[in-house]
Amino acid sequence: MDRQDRISALLVSSHAPTTEQLAKLLADRGVHSICTAGNPHDAIDRMAREAFDIVISEPAAISELTAAANKQTAIIPHDGSNRLKEVLDSLAHRHRDAENSRVDAIVERLSAEYLAKVEQNIATLSTAIDAAANDPALVPEKIGRIAKIAHDMKGQGGSFGYPIMSAIAASLVDVCRAVPNPDPAQLPTLSAHIDALRTALAKNMRGEISPEGDALLASLSNAKN
């Protein structure tokens, strides 16, 4: 749906039926922010205090209103229905593009935050592996920690456009839970998964899993066997 609910209009007319007709026309096009002024003087005063995308007025006042308006405001005569349609379409397109740009910026910011978190998780996983390798008594605790982090990562990757991260993390969870009692023999396979996460991050494997990603997952499957 066009974002015309964000378009603001000012109707300038001393003739109530004309104002009502124009208001209905704008409302039918989805414009919900509609103000009125009974004469050009009141309109200019209001334009000085508020910003409007469109000002619709009697033809005799167009020049006066145009001189008072900012460059972004379209001044349209009452009988300019074709011009009004063009302006509404143009404004709707502009607002839609602005909204899309805003959403894209939010997505990019969240993706950057996600990747920073992935990098932090990889460092934490590596530290856990090193600690378990250096002290077998820590293996149960550290593999439990790895499983928890991997479980969280499994649910996040796809949401941010990184299904490869989710797939690697899911495989990592499987390895952690493959045996009832965590065993140091699992550590090399766990390390291979952490290396795979590091590779996917370094190569920014975003979007649909590529043949390179499939090969990475296949190598992990072989490591588990």
N, C-alpha and C positions, 0 to 999 in steps of 0.2 A: 504494500500500500504506500502511495506517495505520502511524504511527511508534510502535507499541507496544513496539518494541525499546528505546525510551528510557524506558519506564515501569519504576519499581523497586517491588518488592513484598517484604514481610516476612511469612512464615508462622509463626504461633505455635501450637504444638501439641506435646504430649508423646507423641502417638500417631503413630508413623511412617507407617502406611498412610494416615492422613488427610493428613499432610504431602505424601506422594508423590502422592496423588490431586489435591490442590490445585495442586501444582507442575506436574503434567501439564496441568491445566486452563489454567493461566496460560501455559504454554509453547505450548499449542495456539492460544492467542489472540495469540501473538507476543511475549509478555513474556519477555525473556531475563535480566533482572537480578532474580533470585529468591534471597532469603536466608531463613534459618530460625532460629527460637529455640525452645528446649524448654519455656519457661515465661514468664509475663508479666514476671517480674523481669528475666530476660535480655533480653526484648524491649524493655523500657523503657530498659535500659542501652544497647542497640544504637541505639535511636531517638534517644538523646541524642548519639550520635556520628555518625550517618548520617541522611540525609534519605530518606524513603520516600514514594512516592505512595499506596501501599495497604498496610494492615496487616490481615491476615485472622487471626482468633483464635476460640477457643472463646467462646461467648456469655457465660459467667460472667466473663470478663476484659475485656469490651468497655468497661465504664465506667472501669475503671482505666487502660486503654490510651488511651481518649479523652482523659482528663484529662492524660496525659503527652504526647500528640501535638500537633504544630503544626496550625494551621488548614488547611493545604493537604493534610494527610494524611487519607485516607478510611479509617475503621475499620469493618471488615465482619465479621460472624460467619461461621463455617464454612458455615452452611446458607443464607447469603444470596446464592444464585446469581444471582437476578434483579438484586439491588442491585449485585453484582460486575459484571455485564454492563453496567449503566448507567454505573458509574464508569469501566470500561475504555473504553467508547465516548466518554465525556466527556473523559477524559485523552488519548485518541488524537486527538480533535478539537483539543484545546488544543495538543498538541505539533505537530500538523500546521499549525495557524495560526501558531504561533511560528516554525516552520521556513520557512513561506511569507513571513512578515514579514522574517526574516533574509535570505532570498534577494532579496526586493524591495529591501531596504536596500543590498545589495551591488550590485544592478543599477543603482540610482539613483546610487550612488557612482561606479561605473565610467562611467556615462553622463555624469556631471558632469566627470569627468577627461577623457573623450573630447572633450566640447565645449570644454574649456579648451585641449586640444591642437589642435582645429580652429581656434580663434581664433589660437593661436600660429602655425599653418601659414599662415593667411591673411595675417598680418603679414609672415611670411617671403616669401611669394609676392609680395606688394605691393612689398617692398623689392627683390626680384630684378627685377621689371618696371621699377621706377624706375631701377635701375642700368643696365639694358639700354637704356632709352630715352635716358639721358644719355650713354651711351658705346657706340656700335654695335659696337665691338670686343669688348664683353662679351656680346653677344647669344648666341653659341653656348654659352658657359659658363652663363649665367643660364637659358636655355631648358632646358638639360640638367638644371639644378637644379630647375626648376619641374616637369619631367617626372617626376623621382624622387619629389618630394613628392606630386604628384598620384597617382602609381601607388600609393603607400602609403595615401593617403586613399581611393582606389577600393576597396581591400580591407577598409577598416575601417568605413565608414558603415553597411552593412547589418547588421553584427554588433552594432551599438549602436542599431539601430532608426531609422537615418537613411538610407534608400535613396536619397533625393534627393541627399545628399552624394556617395554612390558614383557616381551617374549623372553629376553635374556633373564630378567628378574624372575619370571615364572619358573624358568628352568632352574635357576639358582635356589628357589624355594624347594623345588622337588629334590634337589641334591641334599639340602639340609635335612629334609624329612625322610630321606630314603631308608635310613636304618633307625631302629628304636633308640639305640644309644650312640650318640655322636662319637666319631672315631677319627683319629689323626689321619687315617688313610683317605678321608674325604677332602683334606686340605688342598691337594693339587688340583682337583676338579673345581673346587670353590675358587681357587686362584685363577683358573682358566676363565671362569665366568666373570670375575672382576676385570680381567684383562679385556674381555669382550665388551663389557660396559664402557671401559676406557676407550676402546677403539671406536665404538658407535658414537661416543661423545666427540672424540677428536675429529672424526669424519663427518660429523653433523648429519647422521643418517635419519633425516626427517621424512615423514610421509610414508607412503606405501613401501613395504619392505622390498628392497631391491635384490637382484641376484647376488650382489656382494653380501647383503644382509642374510640371505638364505644360506650362503656358504658359511658365514660366521655361526649361524645357529646349527648347521650340520656338524661343524667342528665341535660344538659343545655336546651335541648328542653322542658323537663318537667318544668324547672325553668321559661321558657318564658310563659308557659301556666298557 
